[in-house]
Amino acid sequence: MGARGLADSYGGYRTQLVNELQAKGIRDLAVLKAVAHVPRHLFVPESVRHRAYQDAALPIGAGQTISQPWVQARSLELARLTGRERVLEVGTGSGYQTALLAECADQVFSVERIPALSQAARNVLQQLGYRNLSLMTGDGTLGWRPYAPYDAIIVAAASPEIPKPLVEQLSPGGRLILPLGTRDSQTMVLVTRDPNGDGTRVEPVSDVRFVPLIGQFGFAGGASS
């Protein structure tokens, strides 16, 4: 059940955020319902909690950010989740998008390279009662092969190229959403694996700005997720 049973005083702010996302073009009702349910304020430091329901990226420590809600909602919308999928998230970060995915998919597997962030996310997600997700600390550019294939993969950091292991771990017809480009200029793309599994189709979606994806198939050194 997760955050669905949570009672708090931020419901009105979540409603306002949902209305703002709708005004900006988000149409997927499951995604909007997840945003209405998940308490984003629990995933940000207390120092910025008063800004938790602004449509803005916020710092979460370790040189990382929680992404802008519109960007996360758009990523989930592109994944076209129906509640039956197995999803891989690369870059757990604060765990907020992980919670959104847990509301929209059947099983969620999330990889984070920074141990302190992974543990903090785990604490909040357990507090909220999610049971359909698994977290791992490691190199997200390698994916999480034992649980592949995935119907959808969402990458929460920018890569200079599409990581080959992630494409290999997509189901035929599966969808990979990631920011692609340099450290300073990126485009969110939708990568769809052909139904026969032999190739992919890459479609640009929108200009975005993410921290770099660090790993064997990403950038070397610096910050990630």
WONORSUL-V547406 format. One record per residue. PHI is phi in whole degrees, 0 to 359 (999 if undefined). Layout:
phi
PHI
PHI
This chain:
phi
999
59
290
298
266
280
250
209
261
255
303
297
292
294
299
298
295
301
298
294
294
298
296
267
108
284
242
293
293
295
294
297
294
296
298
292
265
279
281
302
296
283
260
239
299
302
295
240
299
294
253
301
253
282
277
210
286
225
289
234
97
59
73
249
226
270
291
303
306
298
296
293
296
294
298
295
297
295
289
52
277
244
102
249
272
257
237
251
248
255
102
299
57
288
96
295
295
301
295
301
296
296
285
252
236
280
224
234
240
229
242
226
274
261
304
296
291
300
291
297
297
301
299
290
296
291
302
277
86
288
239
253
221
227
244
217
264
172
275
294
293
271
73
218
298
301
256
289
274
247
287
210
229
242
254
258
204
274
244
287
207
284
299
302
299
290
297
297
267
279
293
306
83
289
237
243
244
204
279
235
151
272
296
251
216
221
234
290
234
251
254
247
281
302
305
274
80
273
204
223
242
246
238
289
245
196
287
219
220
234
291
287
276
260
160
300
247
230
278
261
73
88
257
210
53
